[in-house]
Each structure stands twice: as structure tokens, then as C-alpha cells.
Amino acid sequence: METVEILPELYLLGFEIGQAYLWCDPGELTLIDTGVAGSGEAIARAIRSLGRDPAELRRVLLTHCHEDHAGSAAEIAGWGGGGRVQVLAHRLDAPVIRGERPPLPPVFDDAPAWEEELWAAKPVLPPAPPARVDVELADGDVVDFGGGARVVAVPGHTDGSAAFHLPGPRVLFTGDAVANVGGRTILGVFNRDRTRAIESFHRLAALDAQVAVFGHGEPITSDAAAALRAAAASTG
């Protein structure tokens, strides 16, 4: 697993497929997404490599229910005997994360043809073991890290997709609502509802963000809002 510093407080944890993010506040850590099932030990090693202790992890925020984002949530929620690490997710994806119902597949009716071809060719990932969700989030909620992270509901990829915006440091975690691959900022792929996904993209583009980080692709570390606005304007 690759560990990349984006800001002194923010690190990208890169997996073979997708990525998670570690936010470092004094005395406590917050993990945004968890990678596929079995990633917990690699995440713990990454935390130690930064001179921090996995016991400092206070919360896991999940941007959505898919296995490359929530796969290790159950494992990490059990660090320290279980119950100490809070798991937070949007209320509409929480039942999937808990294993109460299966994730729904994407709908390609309005998507470019290449998306369905990419879906057919993608590797099969291990399913995410059911994980508890301690806090069900809703649009506008504020989570206590990074000076206050605002929850931004971004339905479309899944019904309960959520982004997290830190107004103070001007950082935006988009999850899979947006991707930034090969120097191109684009609407995230494999959506349940492309129309709602585009609306969510425009909502994120209106936020004040200097830094944007994505479920897939390279971070934007300067004037991210301008890049998001330009990409959203060309998406239809």
C-alpha cells in the first residue's frame, strides 16, 4: 500500500484498487473509507509509519457502501476490542453496510457505452463483511474532525453516497461522486442514477475547496473548486 502526504494533516492510502484517506488531528485520527476487505493491517502499518498509533483512530467515515470503500470497516471497527472506533455513514447506505440488504448494481441506461464495458471487465472484489454503523449521517450534519466536517449528500453513485467538506482547511472528500484520472476530472462512473449523480457533481463544484481528494484518481491540491466547476460545466 502506498502512503502519500497531501497536507501535513492529510494522507492518501493507496490500494491496488481505490484509496482511503487519513486525517490527523492532535491526539486523534479519522479514516475516510477503508479499502477492500483485509486492508486493516496495511492501514495500521501506514499509521505507524507516520509516527502515530492505530489506537488514536476515533472514527471511520464511509463515503458509500461499495466493497472497495467499506470492505475493511468491520475489521477496523473492532480495533481495541470493538466499540471504540465509531463508524459513520449516510443513513441510506447504512443498511447495506450492516448487511441488511445487498448493494444495488449500476444502471447504464444513460451512461456512455464504455462504462458498461469497463464494468464487465472490472476485477471481482471480495464482498464487504457486514459492519456496524454507529452514527447514521444526513445532509448538513457536522462531524468533529478537521475543525468540523460538513456532510454533503451526493446521491447518484449510490442512494446514500456522501462527501465531506472541511471549510476551515478547504478540503473536500468526494468519494466516488467525482474521479480524477489521468489528469481529467470527471463524473464518477458506475452510477445508480446518472441524472442525480450529475446534480451532485454540480453541488460539489459549488463548494469552496482548495484541495479535493477522490475515491479513484489523483488529488487536486491547488484551486480544486475551479477544476470541479470546469469539469461539472462540461458534464451532461
N, C-alpha and C positions, 0 to 999 in steps of 0.2 A: 504494500500500500504506500502511496506517495503522500507526503505531508508538505504543504506549500503555505508559507506565510503570505497572507493578503494584506493584513494590517497587523500591528503589534498585538491586537486583541483577537484577531480572526485568522483561522487556519482552514484550508481546504484539505480534506482527507479523501484522496482519490483512489477509487477501487477499479477493478477491471471494467466494470460497468457502473457508471454513475459516481456520485460523490456525496459526502456529508460535510458538515461544517462544524467547527468547534469555536465557540465564543468564550473568551477568557476574561472574566471579571475578577477582581481581587477576592481570593478566598473561595470562589466557586466557578464552576464551568457549566456551560449549556451546549448540548449537542443538537444540531438540526439535521434530522434524518440519520439513518443507521446503516445503510448499505444492505446487501443481501444477508440472508441467514448465515450465521457462522462468522460474522465480521467483528464480533465483540472483542476478541483477544487482540486483533490487529489495532482496533481503536484504542484499547488500553495501552498497548505498546507506544502508539503515537502520542498519547497523553504523557506518558513517562518521558518520552524523548524530548518533550518541551519543558521538562523540569517540573511538571505538575503531577498530581496524584489522581488516579481514577476515583478515589474516594471523595474528591472535590466535586464530582459531577452531581448536579442537583436536579436537572431536568432534561428530558428529551422532547423536542418538538418535532412532530411529523408533518411534513407538507401534504402528504396524502397516503393512501393505503397500499400502494403498489409494493411488490416484493423487493424491488431494488432500493426502496426508501424505508420501508418498515420491517424489513426482513430480520434485523437483529434487535428489534425493540424489546421483545420478550426477554432475551438474554441480558441485555443491558439494564432493563428494569429490575432484574434480580441482583445486580451488584450490591454488595453489602447486606445480603440477606433478604432483599426484596422490600419494597415499600419506601425505601429512602429516595430512590431516583423516581421522580414524577414523570409520567408520560402524558403529553398533551397533544390533542389532535382535534380537528374540526368535528363537530357533533355529527355531521352527515357521513363522514368516513369512519367514525368510531366503531360502529357495529361490524364493519369489515375487518378492522384491525383486531377486534376482540374475537373474530372467528364466528360471529353470529350469522353472517351471510357471506357468500363469495364475492370477490371483486367482479365487476361487470366489464366485458371486453369493449374495446373501442368501436366506434361506428364510423365507417368510411364513406358514407353517402355523399358528403360534400367535400371530402378531402382529396388532395392530389393523388393520382394513381400510384405514385412512388411510395406513398405512406403505407398503403396496404401491402405492397411488395416488400417493404422494409420490415413490416410486422411479421410477414410469413417467414422471413429469413432470420429473425432475431433468435438468439440462443434461449433455450428453456432454462429458466432460473428456478432455484428451489423455492417452494412456497414459504411465505412468512408464517412462522408459528403464531398462533393466537397470542396476543399481548393485552394486558390490561390497559385501559385508558383512564387515568386518574382525573383528568380535567378535560371536559368537552368544551371546545372553543367555539366562539361565534364572532362574526364580523364586528370589528371595533374593540374587542377585548384587548387588554394590555397585559403583557407577560413581563415579569420583573427580571429582566436582564438587559444589559447594554444601555441602561438609562431608561428603559421602558420600551418594549417591542409591541407595536400595534399589529393585531391580526387583521389581515386583509383577505376576505373571502374571494377566491378566484375560481368559481365553478367552470367546468367545461372539460378539463382533462379528466377529473372525477367530480362527482357532485360536491364532495367535501374538500376539494383542494384549497389550500391556504398558503398565502405568502406572509412574510413577516418583515415589517418595516421598522427600522431604528431611526427615528427622526433626528436624534442628537448627533450620532456619528454619520448619519445619512447613508445607511447601508440597507439594501433590500435583498431578501432571500426569496427568489421567485418560485422555488420548486420546479415542477415541470410545466408551469404555465408559459414559460419562455425558455428558449435554449439559445446558446451562443457557440456555434460550432464552426470551426474553420474561418473565423473572423466574420461570420454572418449571424446577426441577431434575428431570430425567427420565432414565430409561434411554436410552442411545444407541439410535439406530434402525438399520435395515438389518443385522440380525444374522444370522449363520450358524446360531446355536443360542441361542434366546431363554432357555431354561432355564439354560444355563451363563452367559449374559450377566447374568441376574438374580442368580445366585450371585456373580458377580464384582462387581456393584454393591454387594451387601451386604458383601463383603470390603473394598472401598474405604471404605465408610461406617464401618467399624470402626477406621480409621486416625486418628491424631492429626494433624489438618490445620487450620491457621488460614486458609490460602489454598488454593483449588482452582482450577485452570485446565483448560479443556476444548478438545477439537478443534473444537467448534462452540458458540458462545454466550459469554455474558459471564462473566468471572471472578467468583468469590466471594472477597472479601478480608477477611471477618471471620467467625470461628466456622464455617468451612466444614464441619467434621465434623458439627455439629448439623444443617446443611442437608442433607447427604448422608444422615445417619441418618433424618431425617424422610421424605425422598424415597424411600429404599430401603424403608422400612417400609410405604409405600403402593403399592409396585410388586409386581405378582403376575402 
